[in-house]
């Protein structure tokens, strides 16, 4: 996803993301289940354990760097508006 606001994109999927993160956290705590890649290994251990937030960002087309830039811009706008109202 190249265009559009990352804040809007994140907000659009926030309920879904929260439910997925909550479920995977529960599954990890209760059963030790986590998202990982097995790749080419005979060890029986995963090669790479994935951060679920990174995978959800990728799935939903969210650029975390752009999201943070947009948040900072909004905070700056709010700060300026607050200073102007004094």
C-alpha positions as CSV (number, residue, x, y, z in Angstrom):
1,X,0.0,0.0,0.0
2,X,1.8,3.1,-1.2
3,X,-0.6,6.0,-0.6
4,X,-2.9,7.1,2.1
5,X,-2.5,7.9,5.7
6,X,-0.8,5.2,7.8
7,X,-2.8,6.4,10.8
8,X,-6.0,5.8,8.9
9,X,-4.7,2.4,7.8
10,X,-3.7,1.4,11.3
11,X,-7.0,2.6,12.8
12,X,-9.0,0.7,10.1
13,X,-7.5,-2.6,11.2
14,X,-6.9,-1.9,14.9
15,X,-9.7,-4.0,16.3
16,X,-8.7,-7.0,14.1
17,X,-5.0,-6.5,15.1
18,X,-5.9,-6.4,18.8
19,X,-7.9,-9.6,18.5
20,X,-5.2,-11.4,16.7
21,X,-2.5,-10.2,19.1
22,X,-4.6,-11.1,22.1
23,X,-5.3,-14.6,20.8
24,X,-1.6,-15.2,20.0
25,X,-0.5,-13.9,23.4
26,X,-3.0,-16.2,25.1
27,X,-1.9,-19.2,22.9
28,X,1.8,-18.5,23.7
29,X,1.2,-18.1,27.5
30,X,-1.1,-21.2,27.7
31,X,0.4,-23.6,25.2
32,X,3.8,-22.1,24.2
33,X,2.6,-21.5,20.7
34,X,4.2,-18.8,18.7
35,X,4.7,-17.7,15.1
36,X,8.0,-18.9,13.7
37,X,9.8,-20.2,10.6
38,X,11.1,-23.8,10.5
39,X,13.1,-23.4,7.3
40,X,15.7,-26.1,6.5
41,X,16.6,-27.6,9.9
42,X,16.7,-31.1,11.5
43,X,17.0,-29.7,15.0
44,X,13.3,-29.6,15.7
45,X,13.7,-25.9,16.8
46,X,12.4,-22.9,14.8
47,X,15.0,-20.9,12.9
48,X,13.3,-17.5,13.3
49,X,10.7,-16.4,15.8
50,X,8.5,-13.7,14.3
51,X,7.2,-10.5,16.0
52,X,3.4,-10.6,15.4
53,X,3.1,-6.8,15.2
54,X,5.7,-6.7,12.4
55,X,3.8,-9.4,10.5
56,X,0.5,-7.6,11.0
57,X,2.0,-4.4,9.8
58,X,3.3,-6.2,6.7
59,X,-0.1,-7.9,6.1
60,X,-2.1,-4.6,6.4
61,X,0.5,-2.5,4.4
62,X,1.5,-0.4,7.3
63,X,4.9,1.3,7.3
64,X,5.9,1.8,10.9
65,X,8.3,4.6,10.1
66,X,5.6,6.6,8.2
67,X,3.1,5.8,11.0
68,X,5.4,7.4,13.6
69,X,6.1,10.4,11.3
70,X,2.4,11.0,11.0
71,X,1.9,10.7,14.8
72,X,4.7,13.2,15.4
73,X,3.2,15.6,12.8
74,X,-0.2,15.5,14.6
75,X,1.4,16.1,17.9
76,X,3.3,19.1,16.5
77,X,0.0,20.5,15.1
78,X,-1.7,20.0,18.4
79,X,1.2,21.6,20.3
80,X,1.1,24.6,18.0
81,X,-2.7,24.9,18.3
82,X,-2.4,24.8,22.1
83,X,0.3,27.5,22.1
84,X,-1.8,29.6,19.8
85,X,-4.9,29.3,22.1
86,X,-3.0,30.8,25.1
